[in-house]
Amino acid sequence: MIARGIGQAEAATFRLGYVADPHPGHEHVRGRLAIPYLGHDGRVLSVRFRCLQVHSCKDAGHGKYKSLEGEPTRMFNVPALHVAGDEIHLCEGELDCIILTKIGLNAVAVAGNHAWAGRHRRMLNGFSRVWTWADPDKAGSELTNTVTRALVTAKPVRLREGDVTDEYLKHGAEHLLGLLERKEVY
């Protein structure tokens, strides 16, 4: 995870793990990163699993992420909602959320446009500003449009070269924070 900008401190904070010896029936997630979704009280509500192999997951015949069967879509890093001030940052993906948190922003995430649910609007409704950090692609554009239609307080941040993690790795924390200061928003 170091190559993605996530060190031991972030891994411990977000309770990330590696699936070496899965429970019976969960062999399909062996060798994946375990990303727990925690409730406001720190309880694990669900877990998603990310492929760690350096290959095209599509060419390998599987998705980059897997969820537990039958699990509803959830917002990642819900505890941030309870410590944030007037503003919150919403991004597309758990690892991007971890990076934004690492650089000092209160952030939550959804796993793409398909994971946005009406209850997420209610969860973010009390914030005076919801900064959206979506990937600069079609799916990211769809998420941005969905969120800005749902929340009048939503303001997209313009990412130009990749997702939050890509821009963090290429340009650093100051660059990401500068996007807010320079009003690099739509």
JOWO-V532645 format. One record per pair of residues at least 12 apart in sequence whose ideal C-beta (glycine too) atoms are under 8 Angstrom apart, sorted by the first residue. I is the first residue (numbers start at 1). J is the second residue. If there is no record, write none. Layout:
# JOWO-V532645
i;j
I;J
I;J
This chain:
# JOWO-V532645
i;j
1;16
1;33
4;95
4;165
4;169
5;99
5;102
5;165
5;168
5;169
6;95
6;98
6;99
6;102
10;98
10;101
10;102
13;101
14;35
14;36
14;77
14;98
15;36
15;38
15;44
16;33
16;34
16;35
16;36
17;33
17;34
17;36
18;31
18;32
18;33
18;34
18;52
19;31
19;32
19;33
19;34
19;49
28;66
29;49
29;66
31;52
31;53
32;49
32;50
32;51
32;52
32;66
33;49
33;50
33;51
33;52
34;47
34;48
34;49
35;47
35;48
35;49
35;50
35;76
35;94
37;74
37;75
37;76
37;78
38;77
38;78
38;79
39;78
39;79
40;78
40;79
40;81
40;82
42;79
45;74
46;67
46;68
46;71
46;74
47;68
48;65
48;66
48;67
48;68
48;94
48;111
49;65
49;66
49;67
50;64
50;65
50;94
50;95
51;63
51;64
51;65
65;111
72;117
73;110
73;111
73;114
73;115
73;116
73;117
74;115
75;108
75;109
75;110
75;120
75;123
76;94
76;97
76;108
76;109
76;110
76;111
77;94
77;97
77;98
77;101
77;107
77;108
77;109
78;108
78;123
80;101
80;106
80;107
80;108
81;106
81;108
81;123
81;124
83;106
84;106
84;127
85;106
86;127
86;128
86;129
87;106
87;127
87;128
87;129
87;130
87;131
88;106
88;107
88;108
88;124
88;127
88;129
88;130
88;131
89;105
89;106
89;107
89;108
89;130
89;131
89;132
89;133
90;107
90;108
90;109
90;110
90;124
90;130
90;131
90;132
90;133
90;147
90;154
91;107
91;108
91;109
91;132
91;133
91;134
91;164
92;109
92;110
92;111
92;112
92;113
92;133
92;134
92;135
92;139
92;140
92;143
92;163
93;109
93;111
93;112
93;135
93;163
93;164
94;109
94;111
95;165
96;109
96;133
96;163
96;164
96;165
97;109
99;164
99;165
99;168
99;176
100;133
100;164
100;176
102;173
103;168
103;173
103;176
103;177
104;173
104;177
105;131
105;177
107;133
108;123
108;124
110;143
112;139
112;143
113;139
113;142
113;143
113;146
116;143
116;146
116;147
116;150
120;150
121;150
121;151
124;151
124;153
124;154
125;151
127;153
128;153
129;153
129;155
130;147
130;151
130;153
130;154
130;155
131;154
131;155
131;156
131;157
131;180
131;185
132;144
132;147
132;148
132;154
132;155
132;156
132;157
133;156
133;157
133;159
133;164
134;147
134;156
134;159
135;159
135;162
135;163
136;158
136;159
136;160
136;161
136;162
136;163
140;159
140;163
144;156
144;186
155;185
155;186
156;185
156;186
157;179
157;180
157;184
157;185
158;179
158;184
158;185
158;186
159;179
164;176
